[in-house]
Amino acid sequence: MSSSALTTVPPAEPAQPAEPVTLDNCEREPIHIPGQTQPHGALLAFDLNGTLTYCSANAQTLLGPGVPALNERLDSHHFPGYAGFHELLSQVRNAADVQFIPHALTIQRQGHSFDVIAQRTGQGLICEFEQTLAAAPAPDNFSFMLHRAIARLKQPRTAQELLAIAVEEVRRMTGFDRVMAYRFRHDDSGDVVAESADPALKPYIGMRYPASDIPAQARRLYVINTLRLIADVRARPVPVVGLPGASEPLDMSYCVLRSVSPVHIEYLSNIGVGASMSVSIVIGNKLWGMLACHHRQPRHVPYNVRLACDVLAQILASGIQGALAKAHAVRTDAAATLRSRLVEQVLHAEDLILALSAEAAALCESVGAHGVVVADGARLQVHGGVPLSAGAALLQWLNGSGLPSDRIHHLDTLETLPPALRTQLGVWCSLLALPFGAETSCWVVLLRKEQLETISWGGKPEKELVTGPFGPRLTPRGSFDLWRETVGGKAVPWDAIDLESAQKLFDELHRADAAHMAGVSRARSHLMAMLGHDLRDPLQGITYAAALLKKTGGDSKVSQFLQNSSRRMQRLVDQVMDMSQLQSGSMSFNIRPVDLAEVFKQMVQESQAAHPGLAIAATVPLHLVADADADRIAQVLSNLLSNASHHGAPGEPVRVDLFEANDQVTLQVSNTAGPIAPMQAASLFQPFKRTAVRSGTNRNGLGLGLYIAHQVMAGHGGQLTYRYAEPCVVFTATFPARCAPA
């Protein structure tokens, strides 16, 4: 946690906080106006007229006689022996178009040496005198080290490689015991992703910290003032005194000597740090990361060395930005290649599930997912460790949630889902769902695990060293525990790149599916026309030959076989022609009053003649007059009876019930059998399914009977449904007794 102390104070009185600074209010702590400085230097602030308005309490002692008094205007007789000081202030004052850009000068006076850093502010000038004699000397070959570091960082590398180089070079230039590279995440939490440290220290690499460790106001300061040194964690801060009745405290956002929050001081003390330095990595005016330096003892790094580190951080930021752009381009190209492969798969695959599942790993990699669910209707496969039961529950929810099929859907947390579904999904806390499929409801659902499942530091936090007045949370262990509280049940959100890639894949899947369906439609039309035209004449010839054979005294069994076979083929041709009419929208209905009881009695008799071994138990009223197409209703009953005869248990009767209630006609056909598998039940009334499973009890069927029956019911303004009532499979057709064709 990085923050600073408290408020500006009246002259000659020590700074006191308006309220105790605790972990609960450190987010609100005004760290840019601490009212204190670090003791290894002195601070003076002048208004636009050159009048001294603020100064640190140690200014006279540290700088000697000649320092102006508060409310005294700076003149040439002030600061005697500080060669170049007045010229420096004049230079800063005249730089009217530049604010908050420091100007620096090293001044020697009577055995004392100071780095003098001056800057313009909205109120005037701030001048800081930082002692150099107490600073650690710069390395002898510092210029060579800096040149080499810059050369290494300018070479094209990945962001991780650049960070690894940066921590090595900064540690070599500054002499800190430990230099770490933080990379911040979407929620401002951060990971230690690179480290260079004394071998005697336990490594921090891989540790994760919550966003609260660097509050929002500290992030603002890290962006506008990218360099921060705490030379001695245990040093007592020096008050900044100002004119009595000052309207506002001194803004020290850009000061190098700005004091430090007591919360941050305790944090550093608890982990055994005596000195600290941070250098911001700013990309796109946002705090992307940070180089954090720790030393076990006080360490005053010279100002010129710190500036060199700041320059390195700017070069590092530029290199990282280029590396991220390159990685983005590579990722975009890979996603485009994947889309091309998937389009080919969808266009030509006989089994969509297998085709998409073959690309499961690539799909996950393209958007940083951990698992994927692929579904075609009720059929599904799961990958990446997603439980099959969880995938099935998720698919059921997606199909029943009414989500529009013309867009992608994403959730970064599953808090809005039903509790039972959340329980089944477990650690799978984020989804990105792509619906498609003109024929069946198809899904590609990409899933992410909660963050607690995907970090590398999950059970190896650093042990606590000290627990101070602000509590044990001010340690790596405590920070990690706090982070766990904030991210439990949440995954890394889908970013703009993820969503853009998913949207393009969604568009391609829809185009591929439409192209596939257009090809299938053309093939169906051609097949249906061929069957309807080319097979009718041969079938009529076979039927005539069978009748002639029987009439002339030929083999009656052969004659009956030919007649049965030709009738069966004729039914298949009729189904295909009905299918052609349904596909083209030209199926017509002759709706008129008809006695359905007579229709049903006739169809039951015909079915018993066609299937001599089939027992039919029919409950049909004497008369039931309704508005219907008699031939189409007979077709529905014929298809349902044929279906029951092929799939019912041998020796068990098929039950047919016809009745009217509340102006609704109900036809029900049931047969003894086991329940239909859920995957097949979900597509019972669909034709030409991609994964149609041919029944072993009806090898000569095309799988169109139930589809046609379903559409006939829709044409009557009704519906056809399936249910299982142990031990029977039950198909129920209902339609209004008085209706007009739909």
Backbone hydrogen bonds, N-H to C=O, Kabsch-Sander energy under -0.5 kcal/mol:
donor,donor_aa,acceptor,acceptor_aa,energy
2,S,213,D,-0.6
3,S,1,M,-0.6
6,L,34,P,-1.0
9,V,240,V,-1.0
13,E,10,P,-1.5
22,T,20,P,-0.7
25,N,22,T,-0.5
26,C,22,T,-1.1
28,R,25,N,-1.7
29,E,26,C,-0.7
31,I,29,E,-2.1
33,I,30,P,-1.7
37,T,238,V,-2.7
38,Q,257,L,-2.5
41,G,38,Q,-0.7
42,A,129,F,-2.2
44,L,127,C,-2.6
45,A,54,Y,-2.8
46,F,125,L,-2.8
47,D,51,T,-2.4
48,L,123,Q,-0.7
50,G,47,D,-1.9
52,L,72,E,-2.5
53,T,45,A,-2.9
54,Y,45,A,-1.5
55,C,241,V,-2.3
56,S,43,L,-2.5
57,A,239,P,-2.8
59,A,56,S,-2.0
62,L,58,N,-2.7
63,L,59,A,-2.8
64,G,60,Q,-1.9
67,V,64,G,-0.7
71,N,52,L,-3.2
72,E,69,A,-2.2
74,L,50,G,-2.9
78,H,75,D,-1.4
79,F,66,G,-1.8
82,Y,79,F,-1.6
83,A,81,G,-1.5
85,F,82,Y,-2.1
88,L,84,G,-2.0
89,L,85,F,-2.1
90,S,86,H,-2.2
91,Q,87,E,-2.2
92,V,88,L,-2.2
93,R,89,L,-2.9
94,N,90,S,-2.2
95,A,91,Q,-0.6
95,A,92,V,-0.8
96,A,94,N,-2.3
98,V,95,A,-1.6
100,F,120,R,-1.5
103,H,118,A,-3.2
105,L,116,V,-1.7
107,I,105,L,-0.5
107,I,114,F,-2.9
109,R,112,H,-3.1
112,H,109,R,-2.1
114,F,107,I,-2.7
115,D,130,E,-3.1
116,V,105,L,-3.5
116,V,114,F,-0.7
117,I,115,D,-0.6
117,I,128,E,-2.6
118,A,103,H,-3.2
118,A,116,V,-0.5
119,Q,126,I,-2.0
121,T,124,G,-2.8
125,L,46,F,-2.5
126,I,119,Q,-2.2
127,C,44,L,-3.4
128,E,117,I,-2.6
129,F,42,A,-3.2
130,E,115,D,-2.5
130,E,128,E,-0.6
131,Q,40,H,-2.1
131,Q,129,F,-0.6
132,T,113,S,-2.4
133,L,113,S,-0.7
135,A,132,T,-1.1
136,A,300,H,-3.1
142,F,139,P,-1.6
145,M,141,N,-2.5
146,L,142,F,-2.8
147,H,143,S,-2.4
148,R,144,F,-2.5
149,A,145,M,-2.4
150,I,146,L,-2.5
151,A,147,H,-2.3
152,R,148,R,-2.5
153,L,149,A,-2.2
154,K,150,I,-1.4
155,Q,151,A,-0.6
155,Q,152,R,-0.8
162,L,158,T,-2.3
163,L,159,A,-2.2
164,A,160,Q,-2.0
165,I,161,E,-2.0
166,A,162,L,-2.5
167,V,163,L,-2.2
168,E,164,A,-1.3
169,E,165,I,-2.5
170,V,166,A,-2.7
171,R,167,V,-1.7
172,R,168,E,-2.1
173,M,169,E,-2.1
174,T,170,V,-2.3
175,G,171,R,-2.5
177,D,294,H,-0.7
178,R,294,H,-2.3
179,V,196,S,-2.6
180,M,292,A,-3.3
181,A,194,A,-2.6
182,Y,180,M,-0.5
182,Y,290,M,-3.3
183,R,191,D,-2.1
184,F,288,W,-2.3
185,R,189,S,-3.1
188,D,185,R,-1.9
190,G,209,Y,-2.0
191,D,183,R,-2.0
192,V,207,M,-2.1
193,V,181,A,-2.4
193,V,191,D,-0.9
194,A,181,A,-1.0
196,S,179,V,-2.5
198,D,177,D,-2.1
201,L,198,D,-2.4
206,G,192,V,-3.2
207,M,204,Y,-2.1
209,Y,190,G,-2.7
213,D,210,P,-1.6
214,I,211,A,-1.7
218,A,215,P,-0.5
219,R,215,P,-2.1
220,R,216,A,-2.0
221,L,217,Q,-1.6
222,Y,218,A,-2.4
223,V,219,R,-1.4
224,I,220,R,-2.0
225,N,221,L,-2.9
228,R,278,S,-2.1
230,I,276,S,-3.6
231,A,229,L,-0.6
233,V,274,G,-3.2
235,A,232,D,-1.4
238,V,37,T,-3.1
240,V,35,G,-2.5
241,V,55,C,-2.9
241,V,239,P,-0.6
242,G,9,V,-0.9
243,L,53,T,-1.4
246,A,243,L,-1.5
252,M,32,H,-3.4
252,M,250,L,-0.7
255,C,252,M,-1.6
259,S,36,Q,-1.8
261,S,3,S,-4.9
265,I,261,S,-2.3
266,E,262,P,-2.3
267,Y,263,V,-2.1
268,L,264,H,-2.5
269,S,265,I,-2.4
270,N,266,E,-2.8
271,I,267,Y,-1.2
272,G,269,S,-1.7
273,V,268,L,-2.8
274,G,295,H,-3.6
275,A,295,H,-1.7
276,S,230,I,-2.3
277,M,293,C,-1.9
278,S,228,R,-2.6
279,V,291,L,-2.3
280,S,226,T,-2.6
281,I,289,G,-2.4
282,V,280,S,-0.6
283,I,281,I,-0.5
283,I,286,K,-2.4
286,K,283,I,-0.9
288,W,281,I,-1.9
288,W,286,K,-1.2
289,G,281,I,-1.8
290,M,182,Y,-1.6
291,L,279,V,-3.0
292,A,180,M,-2.6
292,A,290,M,-0.7
293,C,277,M,-3.7
294,H,178,R,-2.9
295,H,275,A,-2.1
299,R,231,A,-2.2
301,V,299,R,-0.8
306,R,302,P,-2.2
307,L,303,Y,-2.6
308,A,304,N,-1.7
309,C,305,V,-2.0
310,D,306,R,-2.1
311,V,307,L,-2.3
312,L,308,A,-2.4
313,A,309,C,-2.2
314,Q,310,D,-1.8
315,I,311,V,-2.3
316,L,312,L,-3.1
317,A,313,A,-2.6
318,S,314,Q,-2.1
319,G,315,I,-2.5
320,I,316,L,-2.9
321,Q,317,A,-2.5
322,G,318,S,-2.1
323,A,319,G,-2.5
324,L,320,I,-3.0
325,A,321,Q,-2.1
326,K,322,G,-2.4
327,A,323,A,-2.7
328,H,324,L,-2.6
329,A,325,A,-2.3
330,V,326,K,-2.6
331,R,327,A,-2.6
332,T,328,H,-2.6
333,D,329,A,-2.6
334,A,330,V,-2.5
335,A,331,R,-2.2
336,A,332,T,-2.2
337,T,333,D,-2.4
338,L,334,A,-2.4
339,R,335,A,-2.4
340,S,336,A,-2.1
341,R,337,T,-2.1
342,L,338,L,-2.6
343,V,339,R,-2.5
344,E,340,S,-1.9
345,Q,341,R,-2.3
346,V,342,L,-3.0
347,L,343,V,-2.3
348,H,344,E,-1.9
349,A,345,Q,-2.4
352,L,350,E,-0.5
355,A,351,D,-2.1
356,L,352,L,-2.6
357,S,353,I,-2.5
358,A,354,L,-1.6
359,E,356,L,-1.3
360,A,357,S,-1.8
363,L,359,E,-2.6
364,C,360,A,-2.3
365,E,361,A,-2.3
366,S,362,A,-2.0
367,V,363,L,-0.9
367,V,364,C,-0.8
368,G,364,C,-0.8
369,A,364,C,-2.6
370,H,447,L,-2.8
371,G,447,L,-1.8
372,V,383,H,-1.5
373,V,445,V,-2.7
374,V,381,Q,-2.6
375,A,443,W,-2.5
376,D,379,R,-2.5
377,G,441,S,-2.0
378,A,679,M,-0.5
379,R,376,D,-1.8
381,Q,374,V,-2.3
383,H,372,V,-2.0
386,V,383,H,-0.5
391,G,387,P,-2.4
392,A,388,L,-2.5
393,A,389,S,-2.3
394,L,390,A,-2.5
395,L,391,G,-2.4
396,Q,392,A,-2.3
397,W,393,A,-2.0
398,L,394,L,-2.6
399,N,395,L,-2.6
400,G,396,Q,-1.4
401,S,397,W,-1.0
401,S,398,L,-0.5
403,L,398,L,-0.6
407,R,404,P,-0.6
409,H,433,A,-2.3
411,L,431,L,-2.5
417,L,414,L,-1.6
422,R,418,P,-2.2
423,T,419,P,-2.3
424,Q,420,A,-1.9
425,L,421,L,-2.3
426,G,422,R,-1.8
428,W,425,L,-1.9
429,C,427,V,-1.3
429,C,448,R,-1.2
430,S,448,R,-1.3
431,L,411,L,-1.8
432,L,446,L,-2.3
433,A,409,H,-3.5
434,L,444,V,-2.5
436,F,442,C,-2.2
442,C,436,F,-2.6
442,C,440,T,-0.9
443,W,375,A,-2.0
444,V,434,L,-1.8
445,V,373,V,-2.9
446,L,432,L,-2.7
446,L,444,V,-0.6
447,L,371,G,-3.0
448,R,430,S,-2.1
450,E,427,V,-2.1
451,Q,490,K,-2.8
453,E,450,E,-1.9
454,T,451,Q,-1.5
455,I,451,Q,-0.8
458,G,455,I,-0.6
460,K,457,W,-0.9
468,G,466,V,-0.5
468,G,471,G,-0.5
471,G,468,G,-1.9
474,L,471,G,-1.3
475,T,473,R,-1.4
478,G,472,P,-0.5
479,S,475,T,-3.2
480,F,476,P,-2.3
481,D,477,R,-2.2
482,L,478,G,-2.3
483,W,479,S,-2.4
484,R,480,F,-2.4
485,E,481,D,-1.6
486,T,482,L,-1.3
487,V,483,W,-1.5
488,G,484,R,-1.2
490,K,487,V,-2.1
491,A,412,D,-1.4
499,L,495,D,-2.4
500,E,496,A,-2.3
501,S,497,I,-2.5
502,A,498,D,-2.5
503,Q,499,L,-2.5
504,K,500,E,-2.0
505,L,501,S,-2.1
506,F,502,A,-2.7
507,D,503,Q,-2.4
508,E,504,K,-2.3
509,L,505,L,-2.6
510,H,506,F,-2.1
511,R,507,D,-2.3
512,A,508,E,-2.9
513,D,509,L,-2.6
514,A,510,H,-2.4
515,A,511,R,-2.5
516,H,512,A,-2.6
517,M,513,D,-2.7
518,A,514,A,-2.3
519,G,515,A,-2.2
520,V,516,H,-2.6
521,S,517,M,-2.7
522,R,518,A,-2.1
523,A,519,G,-2.3
524,R,520,V,-2.8
525,S,521,S,-2.6
526,H,522,R,-2.3
527,L,523,A,-2.6
528,M,524,R,-3.3
529,A,525,S,-2.4
530,M,526,H,-2.3
531,L,527,L,-2.8
532,G,528,M,-2.9
533,H,529,A,-2.2
534,D,530,M,-2.5
535,L,530,M,-0.5
535,L,531,L,-1.2
537,D,533,H,-0.6
539,L,535,L,-2.0
540,Q,536,R,-2.4
541,G,537,D,-2.1
542,I,538,P,-2.3
543,T,539,L,-2.6
544,Y,540,Q,-2.4
545,A,541,G,-2.5
546,A,542,I,-2.4
547,A,543,T,-2.2
548,L,544,Y,-2.5
549,L,545,A,-2.5
550,K,546,A,-2.0
551,K,547,A,-2.2
552,T,548,L,-2.2
553,G,550,K,-1.1
554,G,549,L,-3.0
559,S,555,D,-2.2
560,Q,556,S,-2.7
561,F,557,K,-2.5
562,L,558,V,-2.5
563,Q,559,S,-2.4
564,N,560,Q,-2.7
565,S,561,F,-2.6
566,S,562,L,-2.4
567,R,563,Q,-2.3
568,R,564,N,-2.4
569,M,565,S,-2.4
570,Q,566,S,-2.3
571,R,567,R,-2.3
572,L,568,R,-1.9
573,V,569,M,-2.5
574,D,570,Q,-2.7
575,Q,571,R,-2.4
576,V,572,L,-2.4
577,M,573,V,-2.5
578,D,574,D,-2.5
579,M,575,Q,-2.7
580,S,576,V,-2.3
581,Q,577,M,-2.3
582,L,578,D,-2.6
583,Q,579,M,-2.7
584,S,580,S,-1.9
585,G,581,Q,-1.0
586,S,581,Q,-2.2
587,M,581,Q,-0.9
591,I,589,F,-0.9
592,R,628,A,-1.6
594,V,626,A,-2.4
596,L,594,V,-1.1
596,L,624,L,-2.7
598,E,595,D,-0.5
599,V,595,D,-1.4
600,F,596,L,-2.7
601,K,597,A,-2.3
602,Q,598,E,-2.1
603,M,599,V,-2.2
604,V,600,F,-2.5
605,Q,601,K,-1.9
606,E,602,Q,-2.3
607,S,603,M,-2.4
608,Q,604,V,-2.2
609,A,605,Q,-2.0
610,A,606,E,-2.4
611,H,607,S,-2.1
614,L,611,H,-2.2
615,A,613,G,-0.5
616,I,614,L,-0.5
617,A,615,A,-0.5
617,A,654,V,-2.9
618,A,616,I,-0.8
619,T,656,V,-3.0
620,V,618,A,-0.6
626,A,594,V,-2.3
627,D,737,A,-3.1
628,A,592,R,-2.4
628,A,626,A,-0.7
630,A,628,A,-0.8
633,I,629,D,-2.7
634,A,630,A,-2.2
635,Q,631,D,-1.9
636,V,632,R,-2.1
637,L,633,I,-2.3
638,S,634,A,-2.7
639,N,635,Q,-2.5
640,L,636,V,-2.4
641,L,637,L,-2.7
642,S,638,S,-2.5
643,N,639,N,-2.4
644,A,640,L,-2.3
645,S,641,L,-2.3
646,H,642,S,-1.7
647,H,643,N,-1.8
648,G,644,A,-2.1
649,A,672,T,-2.9
652,E,649,A,-1.8
654,V,615,A,-2.9
655,R,670,S,-2.7
656,V,617,A,-2.5
657,D,668,Q,-2.6
658,L,619,T,-2.3
659,F,666,T,-2.0
661,A,664,Q,-2.4
664,Q,661,A,-1.3
665,V,735,F,-2.9
666,T,659,F,-3.0
667,L,733,A,-3.2
668,Q,657,D,-2.7
669,V,731,F,-2.5
670,S,655,R,-2.3
671,N,729,V,-1.8
673,A,727,P,-2.1
680,Q,677,A,-0.7
681,A,677,A,-2.9
682,A,678,P,-2.0
683,S,680,Q,-1.2
684,L,681,A,-1.2
686,Q,683,S,-1.5
692,A,689,K,-1.6
694,R,692,A,-0.7
698,N,695,S,-0.8
701,G,698,N,-1.8
708,I,704,L,-2.8
709,A,705,G,-2.6
710,H,706,L,-2.5
711,Q,707,Y,-2.2
712,V,708,I,-2.5
713,M,709,A,-2.1
714,A,710,H,-1.9
715,G,711,Q,-2.2
716,H,712,V,-1.0
716,H,713,M,-0.6
717,G,714,A,-1.6
718,G,713,M,-3.2
719,Q,734,T,-2.2
721,T,732,T,-2.4
723,R,730,V,-2.1
725,A,723,R,-0.5
725,A,728,C,-2.4
726,E,724,Y,-0.6
728,C,725,A,-3.1
729,V,671,N,-2.7
730,V,723,R,-2.6
730,V,728,C,-0.5
731,F,669,V,-2.6
732,T,721,T,-2.2
733,A,667,L,-3.4
734,T,719,Q,-2.3
735,F,665,V,-1.7
737,A,663,D,-2.5
739,C,737,A,-0.5
742,A,715,G,-2.0
